[in-house]
């Protein structure tokens, strides 16, 4: 189903802010430009959850995350 397609890459980085150090960058598959979410997160798990919510991602039966963009199914990869 989702084999062979370029994944949507989600990068979570830790910054120098004291209370909410984590930021999220999403690199969609294809020629689309990567974009950075404006919201900051206190925990890495919360940043991951926020990115999945932004992508409207679902979990497949085998446990991998996927999202639908323009009618095509893409896997979500965390870097």
Number of C-alpha atoms within 10 A of each C-alpha: 7 14 9 8 13 14 20 21 17 23 17 19 13 15 11 8 10 8 10 15 15 22 22 21 16 21 18 19 17 10 7 8 9 13 12 12 13 8 11 18 18 15 14 17 12 13 22 19 12 17 22 18 11 11 18 12 17 16 13 11 7 6 8 12 16 21 20 13 13 6 7 9 15 22 23 25 16 13 8
